[in-house]
Amino acid sequence: MKFKRILLKLSGESLAGGQGHGIDTTRLNEYARQIKEMVSAGYEIGIVIGGGNIFRGLSGASKGFDRVKGDQMGMLATVINSLALSSALGAIGQRSKVLTAINMFPIGEQYSKWRAIEEMESGGVAIISCGTGNPYFTTDTGSALRAIEIEAEVMLKGTRVDGVYTADPEKDPTATKFDEISYDEVMARGLKVMDLTATALCKENKMPIYVFNMDVAGNLKKALEGEPVGTLVTA
């Protein structure tokens, strides 16, 4: 087993599936199935989900929303996605707990490192929402922070593309994929793996990032078993 404990960062946009917004239940249930399979195989999984399928604070600010309130709305969007995933996991017999960076009882339990680890070690999935709980930080930074806190061995970033490319492969057909790349090169090239704060946090704490396409069924298992389905970002 290549890794034991992981932090899985899921994209809110991916959760929307083909409809472009909201929650695609087919995609949601597929995610839940893959996650349950990996917990059953002995992996300890913490999850952070973005909220871009419902509301993105930064785009809200560009439309006149107060930035702090916009980011708080984005945090609430991550709670909606977290509750949806928790519900989908429960429907197939996988226990999970929604933890929130902001006190939101009884919707979720207040996040603490030890509560998340306790849930994972006992066979449940810790779904950690609200990002860092602070404005001006993305859910990428929130997932980097939580990965370090819960002592994950790797942060898996599930996206719509199968790794890190020299340019956006959806816009540039000549873009080539990296099998492995350093944090420094990601930052020097300005590659959109994660925002700079998240990348720097992972670099400082030696947290490897594995970028892969979560929307392909079976890819989570392949990534965890060491098959080359994405890009490893490391020192």
N, C-alpha and C positions, 0 to 999 in steps of 0.2 A: 504494500500500500504506500503510495508516494506521499500522501498527506493524511493526517488524522482529523485535524480541526481546521475548518475553512470559514471564511466570511464570503458569502456570495452576494455581490451587488447586482441587482436586477434593474433594468431600465423601465421606467414608467411608460415610455413610448412603445416599447416592445409589448407591454401588457395590453396595449390598445389593439394589437393585431392589425388586420387589414382595414379596420374601420377608422383608424387614425386618431381616435379619442375615446375616452371612457375605458371600460374593461371588456375585453373579448374573453368570454367564458371558456371557449375552446383552448385558447392560449394559456389562460390561467390554470385550467385543469391539467394541461400538458406539463406546465412547470411543476405543479403539485406532485404529479406522478413521478417525474424525474427526481425530485427532492426526496420523496418518500423512499424510492428505490435506493438512494445513496445512504440515507439514515439506516435503512435495513441492512446495508452492507457494512455498517460499522463506522461511518463517518459522523463527526460532530459538526453541525451546520448552524451558523448564524447568518441571518439575511438582512440586508438593507435594500429597500425598494425606493426608487425615485418617484416623483409625483407629476412628471411632465405630461402624462396622458390626461390629467385633470386640470392642473394649474401650475404655471412656472412663474416664480416670483420675479425673476429678472425681466421676462417679457411683460409682466404686469406693470413693472416700474416704468417701462418704456411707453406704456399707454396711460400714464398718469397716476397709477397707484403709488402710495407711499411705499418706499422700498422695504421698510421694516414690516409693514402690514402685508405687503405682497409676499415676502419670504415666509411670514407666519401662515399665510394661506397655502403656500407650497408645502409647508410642514404638515398641515392638516390633510392635504392631498395624499401624502405618504402614509398617513394613518388609514385612510380609506383603502388604499391598495394593500396595506398590511393586513387589515381585517378581512379583505377579500381572499387573500392567500391563506390566511389562517383558517377561514371557513372551508376553502377548497381542500386543504390538508385534512381537516377534521372529517370531511365527507368520505375520505378514503382511509380513515383509521390512523392517521398520523397526528400525534399530539404536537401542539405548538403553543407558544405564548407570545402575545404581542406586548412589547415593552416600548414605552414612550419616553423621549428625552424630557418632555414637559409633563407635569402631573396632569393626568387625564383619566383618573379612576372614575367609573369602573370600565371605561372603554379599553384601557390598557394599564398594565402595571408600570410604575415608575422604573425607568432603566437603571440598573447598576451592573457593573462588570460581573459581580459574584452571582447575581440572579440569572444573568444570561448563561454563565458557565454551568451553573447548577442545572438549568433546563437542558442544555446540550448534553451534559454528562449522564443525564438520566433518560436519554433517548428521545427528547423533544427537540423541536426546532425553535430557536430564539429569533423572533422577527422584531428587529429593532427599528423603530420609526422616529419621525420628527428630525431627522438629520442630526446635527450637533445640538439642536435646541436653540441656536442663535442665528440671527439674520446675517447675511453676507457670507455664509458658508454653504457650499453646495452639498448635495447628498453624496457626491464623490468624496468630498472631504470628510463627511460624516461616516462613510463606509471605511475610509482609510483609518480614521480615529478608532472606530469600533473594532476593526480587525486587529489593531495593535493592542487595544485594551483587553480583548477577550483571549489574547495570546494565540491567535490563529497562525497557522504556518504559511498561509498564502491567502491573498485576496483575489477571488475569481470575479472578473468583471464580465458579466453576460451582456452582450450587445447584439446589434443586428448585423454586424460584420464579423468575419472569422479571424480577426487579429488586428495588428497595427500595420499600417501601410505608409509609404512615403508621402502619400496624399490621400484625400478622401476617395476611396474606390468607387463610390456612388456617383462622383462627379468627374473623376479623372481615370479613364480606361487604361492609362499607362502606369498607374500606381502599382508598386511592387510591395509584397508583404515581407515583414521581418519574422523570422522564427524566434529570434531573441534580440533584445535591444536594451541598452542601459538607461537608467533614469536620466543621466546627464544628456544623452543623445536625444531622448524624447523632449527634454526642455530646450536644448539648443536648436533643434529642428522645429520647435513650436508645434509638435504633433498633438492632435486632440485626443489623447488617450483619456486623460482626466484633466481637471483644472490644475494649475501650477501648485496651488496650496496642497492639494491631495498628493500630487506626485512628490513634492518636497518632503511631505510628512512620511510617506512610505520610504523614501530614500534615507532620511535621517534615522529611521527605526528599522532599516533593513527588512522591510516587508515586501516580498516579491508580489508582483501583480501578474495575473494571467488573463489575457483578453481573448475571448472566444465568442462564437455565435451561439447564444442560448436558445435561439428560435429553431434550431435543428434538433429534433428529437434524438436523444441518446448522446448528445455532445457533452452534457455534464458528466456522465459516467466516463466517457473517453478522456475528458480533461483530467479527472481525478485519477484515472488509471495510467496517466502519463502518455497517452497517445497525442501526437502532434496536431491538435485541431485549432491551435491559436498561436498567440505570441506571448513569450515570457519577458516581462520587464524586471530587470534586476540590476545589481551593482555592476 
